[in-house]
Amino acid sequence: MVNRFEIDGEEVLDGEVKPFGNSAHVTVPKRWRGADVKVVRTSEPDGGDDE
């Protein structure tokens, strides 16, 4: 089941979550530093590393 969200914002970035130590991260442009952001998962995880 897919949920639909409506978010007011300034810019949209498509990216891939990549491993980072014991966690993961998404890289965003440096100019976004200090901005408030929201992250929405749009697909199921690949099942690589479970918690």
PAGU-323028 format. One record per residue (C-alpha): y, z, x; chain. Coordinates in steps of 0.001 Angstrom, whole numbers. Layout:
N
+---------+---------+---------+------+
|      py |      pz |      px | pase |
+---------+---------+---------+------+
|       Y |       Z |       X |    A |
...
+---------+---------+---------+------+
% end
This chain:
51
+---------+---------+---------+------+
|      py |      pz |      px | pase |
+---------+---------+---------+------+
|       0 |       0 |       0 |    A |
|    3411 |    -973 |    1358 |    A |
|    6505 |    1029 |     526 |    A |
|    9932 |    -538 |     301 |    A |
|   12955 |    1228 |    1772 |    A |
|   16613 |     329 |    1550 |    A |
|   18680 |    1443 |    4530 |    A |
|   22377 |     806 |    5101 |    A |
|   22957 |    -108 |    8712 |    A |
|   24781 |   -2130 |   11318 |    A |
|   22017 |   -3991 |   13152 |    A |
|   18238 |   -4562 |   13001 |    A |
|   15980 |   -4785 |   16040 |    A |
|   12318 |   -5861 |   16023 |    A |
|   10299 |   -4227 |   18754 |    A |
|    6923 |   -2923 |   19841 |    A |
|    6048 |     725 |   20412 |    A |
|    4816 |    1135 |   23984 |    A |
|    2992 |    4000 |   25721 |    A |
|    5161 |    6577 |   27471 |    A |
|    3343 |    9534 |   29063 |    A |
|    1662 |   11508 |   26257 |    A |
|    3845 |    9796 |   23649 |    A |
|    5308 |    6365 |   22894 |    A |
|    8761 |    4810 |   22750 |    A |
|   10736 |    1847 |   21462 |    A |
|   13394 |     414 |   23764 |    A |
|   16783 |    -268 |   22201 |    A |
|   19927 |   -1798 |   23718 |    A |
|   21964 |     466 |   26010 |    A |
|   24995 |     -62 |   23764 |    A |
|   23162 |    1943 |   21056 |    A |
|   23418 |    5139 |   23145 |    A |
|   24789 |    7986 |   21037 |    A |
|   24177 |    6141 |   17745 |    A |
|   22078 |    7489 |   14873 |    A |
|   18981 |    5342 |   14320 |    A |
|   15988 |    5222 |   11980 |    A |
|   12556 |    3940 |   12972 |    A |
|   10295 |    2379 |   10327 |    A |
|    6658 |    1557 |   11097 |    A |
|    5865 |   -1864 |    9604 |    A |
|    2182 |   -2167 |   10550 |    A |
|    -846 |      17 |   11144 |    A |
|   -1267 |    1382 |   14694 |    A |
|   -3867 |    -439 |   16812 |    A |
|   -5945 |    2735 |   17119 |    A |
|   -5667 |    2841 |   20930 |    A |
|   -4799 |    6485 |   21674 |    A |
|   -5250 |    9037 |   18922 |    A |
|   -3511 |   12425 |   19061 |    A |
+---------+---------+---------+------+
% end
